[in-house]
């Protein structure tokens, strides 16, 4: 678990490599098994799990209680990523980050194995004009409402 807190995992190189290696069927199979285990058997101190990924809602956990497709326009996502990388003291330009995000999106939407797509039963949340907190509160409100019915 400690390894997952390593700031190097946020690097652009890791993001690019994740997009590349996720096309490999053997790696997808290993990751798939880990994701299913995490979803259906969370650590004992938790009552559930939250998975983030481009094929979670239709391939990994199609029976999830809640499905969200969270997005923002490309420039907003690039700006957020740029700020994140600058916070890690990375020397990168906004244009490089924007190009990287566009390339990754194109690759992820068009790949043959587990492409990025929104399912019919996923709730679309566009975060272009939302803060992290307001996005969280929006999701919490949706979940609270469904859990009360």
C-alpha positions in Angstrom: 0.0 0.0 0.0 2.9 2.4 0.8 4.1 2.0 -2.8 0.8 3.4 -4.1 1.5 6.7 -2.3 4.8 7.2 -4.3 4.6 10.6 -6.1 6.5 9.1 -9.0 3.3 7.3 -9.9 1.8 10.7 -10.9 4.5 11.3 -13.6 3.5 11.8 -17.2 5.8 8.9 -18.1 3.8 6.5 -15.9 0.5 7.7 -17.4 1.8 7.2 -20.9 3.2 3.8 -20.1 -0.1 2.8 -18.4 -1.9 3.6 -21.6 0.6 1.6 -23.7 0.8 -1.5 -21.4 -3.0 -1.6 -20.9 -3.3 -2.8 -24.5 -1.5 -6.1 -23.5 -4.0 -8.9 -22.9 -1.9 -10.6 -20.3 -1.4 -7.5 -18.2 -5.1 -6.6 -18.5 -6.0 -10.1 -17.2 -3.7 -9.6 -14.1 -5.1 -6.1 -13.5 -8.6 -7.3 -14.0 -8.2 -10.0 -11.3 -6.7 -7.5 -8.9 -9.5 -5.0 -9.5 -12.2 -7.6 -8.9 -10.6 -8.8 -5.7 -10.4 -5.1 -4.5 -14.0 -4.5 -5.4 -15.6 -7.6 -3.9 -13.2 -8.1 -1.0 -12.1 -4.7 0.3 -9.9 -4.5 3.4 -11.8 -5.5 6.5 -11.9 -2.0 8.0 -13.9 -0.7 5.0 -17.5 -1.3 4.0 -16.8 -1.1 0.3 -14.4 0.1 -2.4 -14.1 2.8 -5.0 -12.4 1.8 -8.3 -11.2 4.2 -10.9 -10.5 3.1 -14.4 -11.5 3.4 -18.0 -13.3 0.0 -18.3 -14.5 -0.5 -14.7 -18.2 0.1 -15.4 -18.6 -2.3 -18.2 -15.9 -4.9 -17.9 -14.5 -5.1 -14.4 -17.6 -4.5 -12.2 -20.6 -4.2 -14.4 -22.9 -4.8 -11.4 -21.5 -1.9 -9.3 -24.0 -0.1 -7.1 -22.8 3.3 -8.5 -21.2 4.1 -11.8 -19.9 7.5 -12.7 -18.3 8.7 -15.9 -16.2 11.7 -14.8 -14.9 14.0 -17.4 -13.9 17.6 -18.2 -13.0 19.4 -21.3 -9.5 18.6 -22.7 -8.0 22.0 -21.9 -9.3 21.9 -18.3 -7.9 18.4 -17.8 -4.6 19.5 -19.3 -4.4 22.5 -17.1 -5.1 20.4 -14.0 -2.4 17.9 -15.0 0.0 20.7 -15.8 -0.5 22.2 -12.3 0.0 18.7 -10.8 3.2 18.1 -12.6 4.5 21.6 -11.8 3.7 20.8 -8.1 6.0 17.8 -8.5 8.7 20.1 -9.9 8.5 18.6 -13.4 9.8 20.7 -16.2 6.9 20.5 -18.7 5.0 23.0 -20.8 1.2 23.3 -21.0 1.3 22.5 -24.7 3.2 19.2 -24.0 0.7 18.2 -21.4 -2.2 19.1 -23.7 -0.7 17.0 -26.5 -0.1 14.1 -24.2 -3.7 14.1 -23.0 -5.1 14.3 -26.5 -2.9 11.4 -27.6 -3.8 9.3 -24.6 -7.5 10.0 -25.1 -7.3 9.0 -28.7 -5.5 5.8 -27.8 -7.8 4.9 -25.0 -11.0 5.6 -26.9 -9.9 3.6 -29.9 -8.0 0.7 -28.4 -9.3 -2.8 -29.1 -8.9 -4.1 -25.5 -11.0 -2.4 -22.9 -11.5 1.0 -24.6 -12.6 4.1 -22.6 -16.4 4.4 -23.0 -19.4 5.5 -21.0 -22.1 2.9 -20.2 -25.8 3.7 -20.5 -26.2 3.2 -16.7 -23.3 5.5 -15.8 -23.9 9.0 -14.5 -22.0 11.6 -16.4 -20.3 14.2 -14.3 -18.6 17.0 -16.2 -16.1 18.6 -13.8 -14.9 21.3 -16.1 -16.4 24.0 -13.8 -16.3 22.0 -10.6 -13.7 21.9 -7.8 -12.6 18.6 -6.3 -14.8 19.3 -3.3 -17.9 20.2 -5.3 -17.5 17.1 -7.5 -17.2 15.0 -4.3 -20.3 16.6 -2.9 -22.2 16.1 -6.1 -21.4 12.4 -6.1 -22.1 12.1 -2.4 -25.6 13.7 -3.0 -26.4 11.2 -5.8 -25.3 8.3 -3.6 -27.1 9.5 -0.5 -30.3 10.0 -2.5 -30.2 6.5 -4.0 -29.3 4.8 -0.6 -32.3 6.5 1.0 -34.8 5.0 -1.5 
